[in-house]
Amino acid sequence: MPVEFVDFEEARDRDGLRMVVVPGVPSPWGEAAKGILHVKQIPWVAVRLDQRNAELIQWIGCASGPVAMYEGEAPRSGWAEILLLAERLAPEPPLLPSDAESRALVFGLSHEICGELGLGWMRRLEGIHDGLSGGGGFPAPVAKYLGDKYGYRAEDAGHISARVVELLQMLARRLHAQRDAGSRYYLGDRLGAVDIYSATFMALLQPLPKEDCPMPDAMRAAFGSVEAATRDALDPILVEHRDHVYRTHLELPLTLG
């Protein structure tokens, strides 16, 4: 079912799970959280992030999304916090393995996609750099705002692109090895957290088609604007995996609010 959006005041007064999300664009952190809740069939309602709403920002404790609010517990804004909350609320189907070694591998791979200096973080910096240097990327006002917020420095541009390439190549190697072993997933032979993160974070390199992901043309161009080295590193297996995960496990079209 499409995501249900409610006003902040209504959400604040509700019980259960509420999640504040960035509206209008397929922010991969938010889409990953939505995907996890969809797979686990956890009931929840969405609230559009409005950075001008001081009461909302005070409620969630930051000016970013997603932020999960469950009952009277503290806000959860980290990708791992949201995943662990979902695992607690709905243990089945599990998105984390039970054995410690496999679990550590999942968290390591997930961090390299979702965490600071991971694929999403570095692709965002790449879009900021391109937007501020006139080479595509985010529209200049957006790039300036994001650059100030996430510590962009022009002198890091070479490192940013090299890191994106390194991460794409690492993820593709993992999927090729899994394919050779007879699996379409990052670990074992079933959907896990890494699969959802990889699929949703491909939006920052090759967005889903318009019919599946309606978004402003300017932001679609920004999300899909990639440098030559990044384009070369985007192995087709990463997009094939994305398409399989969405077709088989997630919900289309996206509900971006």
Secondary structure, DSSP 4 states (H G I P E B T S, - for coil): -PPPB--HHHHHH--SEEEEE--SS--HHHHHHHHHHHHHT---EEEE--TT-HHHHHHHTSSSS-EEEETTSPPB-SHHHHHHHHHHH--SS-SS-SSHHHHHHHHHHHHHHHSTTSHHHHHHHHHHHHHHHTSSSS-HHHHHHHHHHHT--GGGHHHHHHHHHHHHHHHHHHHHHHHHTT-SSSSTTS--HHHHHHHHHGGGTSPPPTTTS---HHHHHHHH---HHHHHH--HHHHHHHHHHHHHTS-SS----
